[in-house]
Amino acid sequence: MRLAVIGAGPAGLTCVKQALADGHDVVCFEKHQDLGGIWNPASGGAYAGVRMQSSRMSMPFSDHPPAFAADFPTQAEVQAYLHAYATEFALLDVIRFGREVVEVTKENGRWRVTTRAAGGPVWTGASGGRDGDEAGGTGAADGARADGDGVGGTGVLPTSLAHASGGPDGASGASGASGASGASGKGVPADGGAAPTGAYGSTGLGTSPDVDGSGRAGVSGGVGRADAAGGAAGAGGSTGIGIPSGLDGSGNPTGLGGSGGSSALGARPRLSGTTDSNGPGGGPGSSGTGVSAAFKGSPGPVGSGTPVGSGAPVGSDTPVDSDTPVGSGASPGSARSGAPGAPVGSDAPIDPDGSGPVTPSVGFGETFRSTGDQHQQPSSLPAHLPPQPNPEHGELFDAVLVANGELWRPRLPDGGLPAAGSGVRVLTSPEYRGPETFTGKRVLVVGGGVSGADIAADLAAHAVKVDWSVRRRQLFLPRDIGGAYNDALFSYAGRVAVEEIPYDQYLSWLTEWMPEYMAQYEATGLLPRDGYHGAVHVNEKIVPAVYDGGVTPVAAFGSFAEDGDVILADDTRKRYDAVILCLGYEAPDYGFLPGLRREDLYEHHFWRHDPTLAIVNTPVDTEAFGTACPYFEAIGGWVLSVLGGKTTIPGPEERARWCAEHMGALTDRRYLDCWLETIRLGILSGALPDPAVRFRDYWTLVSSQVDPANLRPGTPSSIPAVHDDRFDLDAVRHRVLAALPPATRERLLADGEIDRADFDAAAAIPEHLALHPSLPYRQRESGSAA
């Protein structure tokens, strides 16, 4: 089958890996210039300082142990891990970076996937200069691509400029970084058939620091695509558009880019230590003239200066640094230069610390209004910057796996944000870039989840006041519990057993293991008295920060007043310099799938009308806890087992009935244990031992510590969990056996998979206590399992 995978984050990568292993022809579309999803620092998907909540023991894919030594990896370490995974299994060859999927439709029994360069319409540099689009077209012509035009990078006019009013003219914009030429790449046949081998080149990115009012370098072009027969790569490298900063209160005129793109010296090495060759560099572009920005400010001077960053020296074999954002490292067939920047065609500006696109803040003199994933478009463009076409390209596939992630659109308060000019800085958690800019400020952090706790605790030593608005109490536990990883306490079977004990008993165990921490927790008044035992929010700093007085819990957030004051749920009115919203995320945007209703997703993943369309994301109606990589690996494995005919799902009528029963109230969120879901999905796909045939191996797996390596085919290892001795796991085993038909238990006894004592004990279990081998667990307050 020819499969399209949308997204190259953890979920997309494991889908690509497994699909290739099954012999499918795979193309993966990723709108950013690098893989990793929210773990890609340049994507703006994760807030600064984030660490994985899962330990190195439980976080990896089943077939790729981590190389890092940290117990709980940082964003950079996770990104490096994903790069190593993609390199190990040759996934980069099939990923098309910088391609945004705009529509997926059914056409004559197949799926047409339509894409374009990420970021929408692209604007060229100054008139008279040679631009990347022109050069890209040249490369494509030389390569005789079947579908015509090449893709050339160009200077990008950011579409969101929010500057403080009344400031002086901004400094001149820096010149665009040199365009990295594309290597020989993959020709895409016009009929949507299989493409020959080769990989796309990507553009160089550049930026100058903007925190002191200096200009940003524009994105320069230079992607030429040639066919696999060895057509020449596109020359390229137009000048970029310099954008002066308004972060320090300066004005916002726009200076056009200065000198043209220079020849690329050489690709930065990939993680494997090998370097990619590069094509010829771009020719010189002419100097631009000053032009006013779309909002306010007088014309800026001609852009000039040297772009920040230049990539690795020629012949360097230094591996790409794991925490270097897009624009510094090389992907197959590319030579990137410049400091971190936004993807080609992106409508997102570049943030001051170079960590990725964010909505720009104007400091504390004016309200910063974020819409999460959209930015305001300038109402008009200068006449000499005409829009250039961003052609869409369609290809046909037999099946489509959507793995675009769910943590991209931060939720905003229902009542809206304060009026412009209120003097309150408002931002969402992904836009948080560290505590330093909040020194001496009064800050409210809204949201009682992990991001709210992380950021509030982070601010405690810098801000003059940190209030933390919490709607309901959550269970926050440290990463280390009595000398053990917090996800190593119980086995899979133990996780089911712990949910069945009284919550007070569970809290008493935690007090036994962490007496000082739990005493502080009690003193803060934040310790919950009921909940899901496995719904653990991982953070070891927030409880001590509240206990010591560095963070003050306040009532739930109510609304913003027009003047920027915050009105809490208890009618208290407070004034803050900054408000950081950590309210979770809106449902993923599936607007590119016309007619898709989430209510029509069978088992949350298959479109019931046609299961060749599948969603490999966390179910939208859940609060998920647990490790991501093995969970996504299990979802992808089940989807591919169905598409490949190894397993089946019910017919249309049964799928419709299931959706009607389970998908009617998606706002009624439920608890999701990703570890236990991994077992359920692995049984469905046939990846894990069938308890009706290999009960001994099945029980070894589920009664062992969470270890993704045990999820691989073969005989699992017995790894006792730290605190499974608190339960009678023999009783759990007998309950699982009791859920199997009597004839199956007879066969297991005859085959030596169970002994006579197990057989007799299972026969004595009352029917209502039988436990299905998929290990169902309580997901709602009513106690029902789903």
Summary of the structure (lengths in Angstrom):
residues: 786
radius of gyration: 27.5
end to end distance: 32.4
largest distance: 88.2
contacts: 3006
relative contact order: 0.11
helix: 24%
strand: 15%
